[in-house]
Amino acid sequence: MALPEEQDAQLAGVPSAAMTSLLPGPLVDDTWLAAHLDDPRLVVLDATALLPSPRYDGEYRCTSGRAGWTERHIPGSRHADLTGDLSDHEAPYHFAVPSPDALAAGLARLGVGEGHAVVAYDSGGGIWAARLWWMLRAISVPAAVLDGGLDAWQAAGHGLASGTDTGGAPAVPPVTPLPRPELWAGIEEVAAISRGERPGTLVCALPTGGFDGSVPTRYTRRGHIPGSHSLPGRELLDSAGRVLPGPDLAARVGQVLDTADSPVVLYCGGGISAAATALALTVLGRDDIAVYDGSLEEWSKDPALPLELGG
């Protein structure tokens, strides 16, 4: 039987205090993870995927990061394949979030069930871990991101494992997803905000060259959605790949957004860098954020939807 606070949380569609108490917040550092690595309530997932920059317009190359995980990973971790069953392959764009039940089933195959909390990490600058974290947040699974990822773990002198040392994931029943649909935005909502017909602020998390169209794109057309602002996700990290310290992060975000810019809808090319920016804004305490899952891959396919070049 659920405790009263757990019942209240289920009605509200958010994780209960009992389930989230293990995690200190949306970020954990390597010291915290090392101290909790043997906690049976914790599942550590490497979400790395490989998505090289395009050499020409329309070039899309993406592969699973499982081979890299096999070579070196945090002991006891498993690889969460965002190119595999943690994406909806029936959608018209890559990395589409699965239905809540499908996502819960995919997590169960990784050993994530009721009563578990997840720490996500990657070896790709944090964007993949942030994407997985946002997906879990959207079905109310307690999760955090390892600040600085695998590089920070290794730089701190913690041990690494290789091969498939974890074996198969234990059999667990899937979590009961508690969806938070407000964390996702669809193409119609984004179009309405862009036209000024709906309140909201659009923010592009791509690097500057992707925003202004000065570099090749993986997608159908270059440019950004009209009316959107540029806030590259990677500019919210320090040189070691950690989220900027609070004052520095607030100052950088404040150059683009203020508290009156609400709600905030983030996009990028495929909802990956946007999730990293969502993580940074969450660290700052904002809770008025949604990610446009289809992002520019979906938007650019429709010739009736405008894109702008330049800053």
C-alpha positions in Angstrom: 0.0 0.0 0.0 1.3 3.4 -0.9 2.1 5.9 1.9 -0.1 9.0 2.0 2.5 11.2 0.5 3.1 8.7 -2.3 -0.7 8.6 -3.0 -0.7 12.5 -3.2 2.3 12.5 -5.5 0.6 9.9 -7.8 -2.5 12.1 -8.0 -0.3 15.1 -8.8 1.7 13.2 -11.5 5.1 13.7 -9.9 7.5 11.4 -8.0 6.9 11.0 -4.3 9.3 12.4 -1.7 10.1 8.9 -0.6 11.2 8.0 -4.1 13.1 11.2 -4.9 14.9 11.4 -1.5 17.8 9.4 -2.8 18.7 12.0 -5.3 19.9 15.5 -4.2 18.6 17.2 -7.3 18.7 17.1 -11.1 22.5 16.9 -10.9 24.9 14.7 -9.0 28.7 14.9 -8.9 31.2 12.0 -9.1 31.7 12.0 -5.3 28.0 11.5 -4.6 27.8 8.8 -7.3 30.8 6.9 -6.0 29.3 6.9 -2.5 25.9 5.6 -3.7 27.1 3.2 -6.5 26.2 0.1 -4.5 22.8 1.3 -3.5 20.3 -1.3 -4.8 17.8 1.5 -5.4 20.1 3.2 -7.9 20.4 2.3 -11.6 23.2 4.0 -13.6 22.7 4.3 -17.3 25.1 5.5 -20.0 23.0 7.2 -22.7 25.7 8.0 -25.2 24.9 8.0 -28.9 27.1 9.2 -31.7 25.9 12.0 -34.0 28.7 13.6 -35.9 28.3 17.0 -37.4 27.1 17.0 -41.0 29.6 17.6 -43.7 26.9 18.8 -46.1 23.2 19.6 -46.0 21.0 16.5 -45.4 23.8 14.2 -44.1 22.5 12.4 -41.1 24.8 9.9 -39.4 23.8 8.4 -36.1 24.9 5.2 -34.3 24.5 3.7 -30.9 27.1 4.4 -28.3 27.0 0.8 -26.9 30.5 -0.1 -28.4 32.0 2.8 -26.4 30.2 1.7 -23.3 31.7 -1.8 -23.8 35.2 -0.3 -23.9 34.9 1.8 -20.8 32.1 2.6 -18.4 31.2 3.3 -14.8 31.2 0.0 -13.0 27.7 -1.5 -12.7 26.2 0.8 -15.4 24.2 -0.3 -18.4 23.9 1.2 -21.8 20.5 2.9 -22.6 20.2 2.9 -26.3 18.5 6.1 -27.4 18.8 4.9 -31.0 17.0 1.6 -30.1 13.9 0.8 -28.1 14.1 4.1 -26.2 12.9 5.9 -29.3 9.6 5.7 -31.2 10.7 4.4 -34.7 7.2 4.9 -36.1 7.6 8.7 -35.8 8.7 10.8 -38.8 11.8 12.0 -37.0 14.7 10.5 -35.1 14.9 10.1 -31.3 11.1 10.6 -30.9 10.0 10.0 -27.4 8.1 6.7 -27.0 4.7 6.4 -25.5 4.8 6.4 -21.6 4.1 2.7 -21.5 6.7 1.8 -24.2 9.3 3.9 -22.4 8.4 2.2 -19.1 8.8 -1.2 -20.8 12.2 -0.2 -22.3 13.4 0.9 -18.8 12.3 -2.4 -17.3 14.5 -4.2 -19.7 17.4 -2.1 -18.3 16.5 -3.0 -14.7 14.6 0.1 -13.9 11.3 -0.6 -12.0 9.2 0.8 -9.2 11.3 2.2 -6.4 14.4 2.8 -8.5 16.1 6.1 -9.2 18.3 6.6 -12.3 21.6 8.5 -12.7 22.2 9.1 -16.4 25.6 10.0 -17.8 27.4 10.0 -21.2 30.7 10.6 -22.9 29.3 13.2 -25.3 29.2 16.4 -23.4 26.1 15.7 -21.3 23.4 16.2 -24.0 22.5 12.5 -24.2 22.3 12.1 -20.5 20.1 15.2 -20.3 17.8 13.8 -23.0 17.3 10.6 -21.1 16.8 12.6 -17.9 14.1 14.7 -19.5 12.3 11.6 -20.9 12.3 10.0 -17.4 11.2 13.3 -15.8 8.2 13.3 -18.3 6.9 10.0 -16.9 7.8 10.9 -13.3 10.7 8.5 -12.9 13.2 9.9 -10.4 16.4 10.7 -12.3 19.5 12.9 -12.2 22.5 13.6 -14.5 26.1 13.0 -13.6 27.7 16.4 -13.9 30.6 16.2 -16.3 29.7 12.7 -17.3 32.2 9.9 -17.8 35.1 12.3 -18.2 34.5 13.8 -14.8 34.3 10.4 -13.3 37.6 9.3 -14.8 39.3 12.6 -14.0 38.4 12.2 -10.4 40.3 8.9 -10.3 37.3 6.6 -10.0 37.6 3.1 -11.5 36.3 2.1 -14.9 35.0 -1.2 -16.1 34.9 -2.8 -19.6 33.1 -5.5 -21.4 29.6 -6.6 -20.3 30.5 -6.9 -16.7 26.9 -6.2 -15.5 25.5 -9.1 -17.4 21.8 -9.1 -18.1 19.5 -6.6 -16.3 17.5 -8.1 -13.5 13.9 -8.9 -14.3 11.7 -6.1 -12.9 8.1 -5.1 -13.6 7.8 -1.8 -15.4 7.1 1.4 -13.5 3.6 2.8 -13.7 4.3 5.9 -15.7 2.8 9.2 -14.5 2.9 11.3 -17.6 3.7 15.0 -17.5 2.6 16.1 -21.0 3.3 19.7 -20.2 7.0 18.9 -20.6 6.6 18.4 -24.3 5.5 20.8 -27.0 4.1 19.8 -30.4 4.5 21.4 -33.8 1.1 23.2 -33.7 1.9 24.8 -30.3 5.3 25.9 -31.6 3.8 27.4 -34.8 1.3 29.3 -32.7 4.0 30.8 -30.5 6.1 31.7 -33.5 3.1 33.5 -35.1 2.4 35.4 -31.8 -1.0 33.6 -31.4 0.0 31.9 -28.2 2.1 33.0 -25.2 5.5 31.6 -24.9 9.2 32.1 -25.8 11.0 29.9 -28.3 14.6 29.2 -27.6 17.0 27.4 -30.0 19.7 25.3 -28.2 21.8 24.7 -31.3 25.2 26.2 -31.7 25.2 29.7 -33.3 26.0 28.3 -36.8 23.0 26.0 -36.6 20.8 28.9 -35.5 21.9 31.4 -38.2 22.2 28.8 -40.9 25.9 29.4 -41.6 26.9 25.7 -41.3 25.5 22.6 -42.9 22.4 21.1 -41.4 21.3 17.4 -41.1 17.8 18.4 -42.0 15.8 19.6 -44.9 16.5 23.3 -44.6 18.8 25.6 -42.7 17.8 28.3 -40.2 15.7 28.9 -37.1 12.1 29.2 -36.3 10.9 32.8 -36.6 10.7 34.6 -33.3 13.1 32.3 -31.5 16.1 33.2 -29.4 19.6 31.6 -29.5 20.9 30.0 -26.3 23.3 27.2 -27.3 23.2 24.3 -24.8 27.0 23.8 -24.8 27.5 27.4 -23.7 25.9 26.5 -20.4 28.8 24.1 -19.6 32.3 24.8 -18.5 35.5 23.6 -20.2 35.2 20.3 -18.3 31.6 19.7 -19.4 30.0 20.5 -16.1 27.0 22.8 -15.8 28.2 26.4 -15.1 28.2 27.5 -11.5 25.0 29.1 -10.4 25.9 32.8 -10.8 27.6 32.2 -14.1 24.7 30.1 -15.4 22.1 32.7 -14.3 24.1 35.5 -16.0 24.4 33.6 -19.3 20.7 32.6 -19.3 19.8 36.1 -18.3 21.3 37.5 -21.5 18.5 35.7 -23.4 15.6 35.1 -20.9 14.0 36.7 -17.9 11.3 35.5 -15.6 8.6 37.2 -17.7 9.5 35.0 -20.7 7.1 32.2 -19.9 6.5 29.5 -20.8 9.8 28.6 -22.5 9.7 26.1 -25.4 13.1 24.7 -26.3 14.1 23.2 -29.6 17.2 22.2 -31.5 17.7 19.7 -34.3 16.2 16.7 -32.6 15.3 17.4 -29.0 18.8 16.5 -27.6 20.6 19.8 -27.0 17.3 21.3 -26.1 17.1 18.8 -23.2 20.6 19.9 -22.0 19.3 23.5 -21.9 16.2 22.3 -20.1 18.5 20.7 -17.5 20.4 24.0 -17.0 17.1 26.0 -16.6 15.8 23.4 -14.2 19.0 23.8 -12.1 18.2 27.5 -12.0 14.8 26.6 -10.6 12.6 27.2 -13.6 9.6 24.9 -14.0 7.9 26.5 -17.0 9.9 24.6 -19.6 8.8 22.3 -22.5 10.9 20.6 -25.2 9.7 20.5 -28.8 10.4 16.9 -29.5 10.4 17.0 -33.3 12.5 20.2 -33.4 14.0 21.3 -36.7 14.0 17.8 -38.2 10.2 17.8 -38.1 9.7 21.5 -38.7 12.1 21.8 -41.7 10.3 19.0 -43.6 7.2 21.1 -44.1 7.8 23.7 -46.8 4.8 25.7 -45.5 6.6 26.4 -42.2 9.1 29.3 -42.3 12.7 29.3 -41.3 14.9 32.4 -41.0 18.6 32.8 -41.7 21.0 35.1 -39.8 21.2 36.1 -36.2 
